[in-house]
């Protein structure tokens, strides 16, 4: 495919040259495409004139740039198209045909109505990597049901583990399902791009949130129920202990995790608790897991007799896993600063992966809705004139 003008804005990153049409909204999909955009992909976001919901999620320095969207929308280009019109749907379909990847979190019925479903897009771009990430599996009765983070947390065991631990169902106070599924989407798309690089074949990826979060939760909590017949009930005992929580010190809070028997012995010896050194409850890793409640209580009792700095020093010297409690405000304040032409200075959340050869990072600031519409439509006409995408067979480039 001819080089697009956007590639000059993305000169680095392992995904430089990959063009993505982003048909997602709120957080799950935008987080996935943020990760891919940070890695160099040219992400074109289709928005309404009002912009995506994440633009007004919480406070921010601009009416259309919340603190959330300043990071979620970075490194992307925003195009506003009215998909309720024939012209708008045609433009979106033509844009999809010029892209390497389409990612959507729209409900299946909506995607079909817009003519942006996989069979239609693949008919014009046979080697497309198309990721469809809705709440429930496409072959289930719930395929078109709405799904948000809260609903998926409730459906996939998160509320249940909270009930097992604290006595009543509860949700984790972060949009865990949205963010975990966003990472799954980004990984699946890059895997499919690798397959296309090797074979020339595009493909359809289905990534239902409910399926993804079920797999995520059962990694450890499947536990004894994974075998058939079950060897024990589902749920990993140590993690489900209500005593698994931070420890108060004389002047603050820490969390200590003596994970191995050597850690228990080092901690007990380091604080003069010789009475616990030969305690059979902690003699082996298996015994300590079985007695997690009492172990956590003993550790908390130890921490309470020391200042935060004293217990951090004891644990660090003995090689015991430990951390002071980081607050959200402290974590935000520790982020690097970046400048936005309209919003001013803001804290940029660093890309989590550090590439030694193809660094990821913030290349362009978050745009306002529709900021790139004119440029992208000119580019679309140029791409269509230079190479009719619809006639490219799926493996012609590799024969």
Helices and strands as residue ranges (DSSP letters): G 5-9, E 19-23, H 28-38, E 42-47, G 53-56, H 67-72, E 76-80, H 86-97, E 101-104, H 108-114, H 118-124, E 129-132, H 149-155, H 158-166, H 176-199, E 203-206, H 209-221, G 223-226, H 237-240, E 247-248, E 253-257, H 261-270, G 274-276, G 280-282, H 285-290, H 292-303, H 308-318, E 321-324, H 328-333, E 336-340, E 344-348, H 373-386, G 389-391, G 396-398
